[in-house]
Amino acid sequence: MSELKTPVVVVNFKAYAEVDGIKAVELAKVCEEVAKETGVSIAVCPPVAELGAVARAVSIPVLSQNIDPRKPGSATGWMTPSMVNAAGAVGSLINHSEHRFQDEDIEQCVSMCRELSMVPLVCAESVDKAKRVAAFSPDFIAVEPPELIGGDISVTSANPRIVSDTVDTVKSVDPKVKVLCGAGVKTGEDVRKAIELGAEGVLLASGVVKSKDPKKTLMDLVSGL
Protein backbone atom coordinates (compact mmCIF):
# COMPACT_ATOMS: atom_id res chain seq x y z
CA MET A 1 0.00 0.00 0.00
CA SER A 2 1.39 3.37 -1.02
CA GLU A 3 1.94 5.91 1.73
CA LEU A 4 1.74 8.69 -0.84
CA LYS A 5 -1.81 9.99 -1.06
CA THR A 6 -2.78 11.64 -4.32
CA PRO A 7 -2.72 14.26 -5.60
CA VAL A 8 0.85 14.54 -4.37
CA VAL A 9 3.70 17.02 -4.64
CA VAL A 10 7.07 15.23 -4.55
CA VAL A 11 10.02 17.54 -3.88
CA ASN A 12 13.37 16.15 -5.02
CA PHE A 13 16.18 17.95 -3.16
CA LYS A 14 18.81 16.60 -5.59
CA ALA A 15 22.36 17.51 -4.48
CA TYR A 16 22.04 21.28 -4.45
CA ALA A 17 24.25 23.24 -2.04
CA GLU A 18 21.02 24.65 -0.58
CA VAL A 19 20.35 21.29 1.11
CA ASP A 20 23.80 20.37 2.36
CA GLY A 21 23.81 19.01 5.92
CA ILE A 22 21.22 20.37 8.33
CA LYS A 23 19.69 22.49 5.55
CA ALA A 24 18.04 19.35 4.19
CA VAL A 25 16.18 18.89 7.47
CA GLU A 26 15.21 22.57 7.50
CA LEU A 27 13.68 22.38 4.01
CA ALA A 28 11.89 19.12 4.84
CA LYS A 29 10.32 20.84 7.86
CA VAL A 30 9.08 23.65 5.60
CA CYS A 31 7.48 21.03 3.35
CA GLU A 32 5.92 19.38 6.39
CA GLU A 33 4.59 22.73 7.61
CA VAL A 34 2.89 23.44 4.28
CA ALA A 35 1.46 19.91 4.17
CA LYS A 36 -0.08 20.33 7.63
CA GLU A 37 -1.43 23.81 6.94
CA THR A 38 -3.03 22.92 3.60
CA GLY A 39 -3.83 19.23 3.94
CA VAL A 40 -1.99 18.57 0.66
CA SER A 41 0.12 15.42 0.36
CA ILE A 42 3.79 16.41 0.10
CA ALA A 43 6.73 13.99 0.01
CA VAL A 44 10.44 14.79 0.03
CA CYS A 45 13.53 13.18 -1.49
CA PRO A 46 16.55 14.45 0.48
CA PRO A 47 20.18 13.73 -0.36
CA VAL A 48 20.98 10.16 0.64
CA ALA A 49 23.56 11.39 3.17
CA GLU A 50 20.74 13.11 5.08
CA LEU A 51 18.02 10.52 4.51
CA GLY A 52 17.93 9.18 8.07
CA ALA A 53 18.12 12.63 9.66
CA VAL A 54 15.22 13.90 7.55
CA ALA A 55 13.11 10.79 8.12
CA ARG A 56 13.52 11.18 11.88
CA ALA A 57 12.71 14.90 11.78
CA VAL A 58 9.43 14.94 9.82
CA SER A 59 6.20 13.00 9.62
CA ILE A 60 5.58 13.42 5.88
CA PRO A 61 6.70 10.64 3.50
CA VAL A 62 10.44 10.54 2.79
CA LEU A 63 11.77 8.86 -0.35
CA SER A 64 15.30 8.01 -1.36
CA GLN A 65 16.63 9.69 -4.51
CA ASN A 66 17.89 6.34 -5.76
CA ILE A 67 18.24 2.66 -5.03
CA ASP A 68 20.43 0.10 -6.73
CA PRO A 69 19.40 -3.46 -7.60
CA ARG A 70 21.66 -4.91 -4.93
CA LYS A 71 20.98 -7.03 -1.86
CA PRO A 72 22.75 -6.49 1.48
CA GLY A 73 26.29 -7.79 1.46
CA SER A 74 29.34 -7.08 -0.67
CA ALA A 75 28.06 -3.95 -2.36
CA THR A 76 30.49 -1.16 -1.51
CA GLY A 77 29.22 2.21 -2.68
CA TRP A 78 25.83 0.89 -3.81
CA MET A 79 22.52 1.96 -2.28
CA THR A 80 20.52 -1.14 -1.36
CA PRO A 81 16.74 -0.89 -0.95
CA SER A 82 16.92 -2.41 2.53
CA MET A 83 19.49 0.23 3.54
CA VAL A 84 17.31 3.20 2.65
CA ASN A 85 14.24 1.48 4.07
CA ALA A 86 16.03 1.00 7.39
CA ALA A 87 16.96 4.70 7.32
CA GLY A 88 13.27 5.62 7.17
CA ALA A 89 12.51 5.88 3.46
CA VAL A 90 9.01 4.71 2.51
CA GLY A 91 9.97 4.52 -1.14
CA SER A 92 12.43 5.65 -3.77
CA LEU A 93 12.87 7.36 -7.08
CA ILE A 94 14.11 4.95 -9.74
CA ASN A 95 15.65 5.84 -13.11
CA HIS A 96 15.75 9.61 -12.67
CA SER A 97 17.11 11.36 -15.77
CA GLU A 98 20.33 12.07 -13.86
CA HIS A 99 20.69 8.41 -12.81
CA ARG A 100 19.46 6.19 -15.63
CA PHE A 101 19.01 2.40 -15.44
CA GLN A 102 18.45 -0.33 -17.97
CA ASP A 103 14.93 -1.76 -18.05
CA GLU A 104 15.97 -4.99 -16.35
CA ASP A 105 17.47 -3.04 -13.45
CA ILE A 106 14.33 -0.93 -13.14
CA GLU A 107 12.24 -4.09 -12.98
CA GLN A 108 14.49 -5.54 -10.28
CA CYS A 109 14.38 -2.33 -8.23
CA VAL A 110 10.58 -2.26 -8.41
CA SER A 111 10.45 -5.90 -7.32
CA MET A 112 12.82 -5.28 -4.41
CA CYS A 113 10.70 -2.33 -3.30
CA ARG A 114 7.66 -4.57 -3.31
CA GLU A 115 9.42 -7.10 -1.08
CA LEU A 116 10.03 -4.34 1.47
CA SER A 117 6.57 -2.72 1.12
CA MET A 118 8.26 0.39 -0.29
CA VAL A 119 6.83 2.75 -2.90
CA PRO A 120 8.60 2.58 -6.30
CA LEU A 121 8.42 5.86 -8.24
CA VAL A 122 9.91 5.31 -11.68
CA CYS A 123 10.90 8.23 -13.89
CA ALA A 124 10.41 8.01 -17.65
CA GLU A 125 11.66 10.40 -20.31
CA SER A 126 9.10 9.48 -22.97
CA VAL A 127 5.75 7.85 -23.58
CA ASP A 128 7.47 4.73 -24.94
CA LYS A 129 9.64 4.42 -21.84
CA ALA A 130 6.62 4.92 -19.60
CA LYS A 131 4.81 2.14 -21.46
CA ARG A 132 7.70 -0.26 -20.94
CA VAL A 133 8.13 0.42 -17.23
CA ALA A 134 4.35 0.35 -16.63
CA ALA A 135 4.61 -3.38 -17.30
CA PHE A 136 6.58 -3.63 -14.02
CA SER A 137 3.60 -2.15 -12.12
CA PRO A 138 5.34 0.50 -10.00
CA ASP A 139 3.10 2.64 -7.79
CA PHE A 140 4.02 5.78 -9.73
CA ILE A 141 5.56 6.80 -13.05
CA ALA A 142 6.79 10.38 -13.42
CA VAL A 143 7.09 11.57 -17.00
CA GLU A 144 9.99 14.03 -17.34
CA PRO A 145 11.33 15.12 -20.73
CA PRO A 146 15.03 15.61 -19.89
CA GLU A 147 15.42 18.73 -22.00
CA LEU A 148 12.96 20.58 -19.75
CA ILE A 149 14.29 19.48 -16.36
CA GLY A 150 15.59 22.41 -14.33
CA GLY A 151 14.33 24.89 -16.92
CA ASP A 152 11.87 27.76 -16.70
CA ILE A 153 9.22 26.26 -18.98
CA SER A 154 6.97 23.56 -17.58
CA VAL A 155 6.29 20.43 -19.60
CA THR A 156 2.60 21.28 -19.20
CA SER A 157 3.18 24.30 -21.46
CA ALA A 158 6.03 23.10 -23.67
CA ASN A 159 4.67 19.63 -24.40
CA PRO A 160 1.31 19.01 -22.73
CA ARG A 161 0.53 16.07 -24.98
CA ILE A 162 3.36 13.98 -23.52
CA VAL A 163 1.58 14.17 -20.17
CA SER A 164 -1.86 13.19 -21.45
CA ASP A 165 -0.44 10.53 -23.78
CA THR A 166 1.61 9.06 -20.93
CA VAL A 167 -1.48 8.88 -18.71
CA ASP A 168 -3.48 7.13 -21.42
CA THR A 169 -0.67 4.74 -22.32
CA VAL A 170 0.23 3.81 -18.75
CA LYS A 171 -3.40 3.23 -17.80
CA SER A 172 -3.83 0.96 -20.83
CA VAL A 173 -0.99 -1.22 -19.50
CA ASP A 174 -1.86 -1.09 -15.80
CA PRO A 175 -4.70 1.14 -14.61
CA LYS A 176 -3.43 1.02 -11.02
CA VAL A 177 -0.22 2.90 -11.86
CA LYS A 178 -0.42 6.61 -11.03
CA VAL A 179 1.24 9.16 -13.31
CA LEU A 180 3.07 12.25 -12.07
CA CYS A 181 4.25 15.19 -14.15
CA GLY A 182 7.79 16.56 -13.89
CA ALA A 183 10.23 18.89 -15.65
CA GLY A 184 10.04 22.65 -15.24
CA VAL A 185 7.08 22.63 -12.83
CA LYS A 186 7.36 25.77 -10.72
CA THR A 187 3.93 27.37 -10.18
CA GLY A 188 0.41 26.57 -9.06
CA GLU A 189 -0.73 27.09 -12.63
CA ASP A 190 1.75 24.43 -13.80
CA VAL A 191 0.32 22.04 -11.21
CA ARG A 192 -3.26 22.84 -12.19
CA LYS A 193 -2.48 22.10 -15.84
CA ALA A 194 -0.81 18.81 -14.89
CA ILE A 195 -3.93 17.68 -13.05
CA GLU A 196 -6.15 18.74 -15.96
CA LEU A 197 -3.98 16.61 -18.26
CA GLY A 198 -4.65 13.55 -16.09
CA ALA A 199 -1.63 13.51 -13.81
CA GLU A 200 -2.14 12.70 -10.13
CA GLY A 201 0.60 14.99 -8.89
CA VAL A 202 3.97 16.49 -9.72
CA LEU A 203 7.66 15.78 -9.20
CA LEU A 204 9.80 18.91 -8.97
CA ALA A 205 13.11 20.13 -7.60
CA SER A 206 14.81 23.44 -8.27
CA GLY A 207 11.63 25.51 -8.15
CA VAL A 208 11.42 24.79 -4.41
CA VAL A 209 14.98 23.93 -3.42
CA LYS A 210 16.53 27.04 -4.95
CA SER A 211 13.69 29.37 -4.03
CA LYS A 212 14.51 32.31 -1.75
CA ASP A 213 11.22 31.63 0.04
CA PRO A 214 10.45 27.88 -0.22
CA LYS A 215 7.29 28.11 1.86
CA LYS A 216 5.81 30.83 -0.33
CA THR A 217 6.72 28.81 -3.43
CA LEU A 218 5.15 25.67 -2.03
CA MET A 219 1.98 27.48 -1.02
CA ASP A 220 1.66 28.73 -4.59
CA LEU A 221 2.32 25.24 -5.98
CA VAL A 222 -0.30 23.50 -3.85
CA SER A 223 -2.85 26.16 -4.77
CA GLY A 224 -3.09 24.39 -8.11
CA LEU A 225 -4.51 21.26 -6.47
Salt bridges, closest charged atoms under 4 A:
GLU18 OE2 - LYS210 NZ 3.20
GLU32 OE2 - LYS36 NZ 3.72
GLU33 OE2 - LYS215 NZ 2.66
GLU37 OE2 - LYS215 NZ 2.95
GLU98 OE2 - LYS14 NZ 2.78
GLU98 OE1 - HIS96 ND1 3.79
ASP103 OD1 - LYS129 NZ 2.45
ASP103 OD2 - ARG132 NE 2.70
GLU125 OE1 - ARG100 NH2 3.45
ASP139 OD1 - ARG114 NH1 2.85
GLU144 OE1 - HIS96 NE2 3.70
ASP165 OD2 - ARG161 NE 3.04
ASP174 OD1 - LYS176 NZ 3.24
GLU189 OE2 - ARG192 NH2 2.16
GLU196 OE2 - ARG192 NH1 2.21
GLU200 OE2 - LYS171 NZ 3.30
